[in-house]
Amino acid sequence: MAFPTVLAILPLGAYLVMLGLVRLRGRVLVTTGGRDTFALSLAIAGLVAIGPGELFFPAAAGATFGPAVWPILAMLYFLLVLLWVLYQRPRLVVYGLGDAALAGPLLRACQTIDPESRLDDRGGTIAIPGSGLHLRMIRHRGGESVDVEAFETEVSPEFWRSLLTRLRREVATENVVASTQGGVLTILGLTLLGWATLQLAINPTEVAEGLSDWLWR
C-alpha cells in the first residue's frame, strides 16, 4: 500500500507548497483559468491514478503491452484535462487579493484598454463600453483569491491576453500582507512531502515492489 499512497501524496503536497508560497511571498499572482486548471490537474493526478485509474484500468491492454500502457493512459488523462480547459469559459484567476481590493487595479487595467470603463461598486462589475463587455469578480470561499469572468460568451483571446498583461502591471505595486492561510498550506504540503520521503527512506524495498506491481499487471 506504500507506493499508491506515495504516488497520491507527492504531487498533491508539491501543489500545496507552491500555493502556500504564493500566498506567503506577499505578492499578487495573476494567471489564466486554463493554467490554474492544469496545475490542479497535476496535483490530483496521483489521486486519479489510484482511484478511477485503478477502477477502470484496462487489464487486457496491461497484460498485452505491460508498462507501455501507462504513457497511453497518462496521455488520455491530459487530453481529458485539455478538453476540460477548452470547455471552460475563459477567465483570469488572481491570488492574493479579495474582490474589494482587486476592484481598483482591475478598473485601471480596463481603463488602459478603454478609458470609458467604469466600476459598479454595488454589483462588483466593470463595464467596458468600447468592447461591449462586462466583467465580474467572483471571490473564492475561504481565501483571498478571485476569478475574473465576462458575462458575454464571445470574448476574443486577444482581449484576455491584453487584460492579463495590464492587470499584472497594475497589481505589481500592490502591497499584500502574507496570508496565514499560506502558512497553513505550506506546512500541510511539507508534511505530506515529508511523509512520502520518509516512506521512501524507510521502506525502499516495499515501495520498489509496489512500483513493479503497479507497472506490470
N, C-alpha and C positions, 0 to 999 in steps of 0.2 A: 504493500500500500504506500510505501515511502515515495516511490517515483511518481505516481499520479498526483500525490499531494504537492510534491516539489514542483511538478510541471504546472499545476494550477496557481501556485503561490508566487513563483518568480516574476512573471510578467505583471501580475496584479500589484505586487509590492513595489516594483520599479515605477509603475504608473502613479501610485500613491505618493512615493517620494518625489517624483517630478512635479506633481500637482502641489504638494506641500511646499516645495522650494519656491515655486512660482508665487505662492501666497506669502512666503516669508521674506522674499527679497525686496519688498517694498516698492515694486514697480507694477505697472498695469500691463497685462498681456492681452493683445487683440489678435484673434486668429479667425479663420473661416470655419463655418459649421462642418464642412467636409473634413478638414484636418482634425477637428475636435472629435468627430465620429470615428475617424480612422484610428486615432490614438486610443480611444476607448475600446475599439475592436481588438487592438493589440493587447490591451490589458486583460480582456476576458478570453483571449484565445486559449489559454490553458484550461479555463473552466469549460469552454465549449468542447475541447478535446476529450476531457474526462467525463463529460455529460452527454450531450447529443452525439458527440463523436463516437463514444462507446455504444450508445443505444442504436445508432444507425450505421455502425461500421459494416462495410461490405465484406463479409467473411470470405466469400468466394474469390473476390478480387485479391484480398490479402493473402489467401493461400496460393494463388497463382503468381502474383507479382512480388510478394514479400514486402520488404521495406519500401520498395519503389512506389507503393500505393499512397504513402504519406505525403509526398510532394503534390500528388494529384489532388488529395483531399484538402491540403493547405491552399492550393490554387482555387479550388471550388469555394472554400470559405471566403477568401479575399475577393473573389468575383461576386459573391453574395453581398459582401460588405460594400463593394463598389456600386452594386445595384441599389443598395440601401442609400448610399451617399447621393447618387444621381436622382433617386426618387424624392429625397428630402427637398423642402423649399430652401432656396439659398438664404443664408443668414451669416451674421458675424457673431462671434462669442467673445465677450470681454470678461477677463478675470481680474479681480482686484478693485472693482468699483461697483456700487449699487446703482440702481436706476436713477436715483436722485442726483448722485454725484456725476453720473455719466451724461446727464442731460446737457450740461453746458458744453463739454468738449464735443459731443456728437452734433449739437447745433452749429458750433463753429466749423466743424468739418463739412457739414452740409452747406453752410453759407459760402464756403470756398468753391463749391460746385454751383450753387445758385444763391446769390445774395438775398433773394426774397424768401428764403427758407425761414420758417417760424415754428416756435415751440408752443404746444398746448400743454401747460403745466398740469391741468386737471386730468387730462386723458393720457398724459405721458407719451404723446405722439409728436412727430415732426413732419410738417408738410413741406414738400419741395415742389412748388408750382411749376417751375421751368421743366421739370422732368415728369410732372404729373404723378408723383409718388408720395406716399405717406408711410413713414417709418414708425414702428412701435418698439418699446423696450419691455422685455419680459424678464423679470428678475427670477433667478433660480431660488428655490426654497433652501434655507439653511446656509446661505453663503453669499459673499459679495461677488456675484457673477451674473451677467446679463446677456440675453440673446437680443440681437437687433434684427428685426424682420420687417419686410414690407407687406402692407395689406394687399397690394397688387400682386398677381401671379406672374405677369410677364415683365420681368426686370432684366435688363441686359447684363451679361457678365462684366462688361466694361465698367458699368456703374458700381458694382460691388468691389471690383479691384481698385477703382478710384477712391471709393469711400474707405476701404481698408487702409490704403496708404495715408490718406488725410487724417483719419481717426488716430492712427498710430502716432502721427506727428503731433496731434493735439494732446493726447494723453501722456506723451513723453515727459512733460513738465509737471504732471500731477504728483503731489506728494501723497503717498499711500502708507498708512500705518500697517506694520506687519501684523498679519491676522493670527489670532490664537488658533483658529481652525487649521491654519497652515502648519503650525507646530504639531497639532494632533495627527494630521495626515502624514507628516514626515515621520513621526515616531511610530505610527502604525505600520507604515511602509517599511521602515528599517527593521521593525520587529519581525515582519513576515520574511524579509530578505535574510535576516539573521537566523531565523529558524530553518529556512531552506538551506542555508550554508552549513548550519550545524548538522543537518541530516546528511549532507554530502560528506562532511568530515568524519562523522562517527559511524555512518552506515554506508560506506562507499560500495561494498560488495552487494548489499541489498538493493541499492539504487541502480547499480550497473545491471544486476539481474532483472530488475523491474524494467529498465530501458530495453534490454534484449527481448523480454517477453512482450513488451509493448510494440516493438518494431516487427517482430516475427510472430505472425498469428497462424 
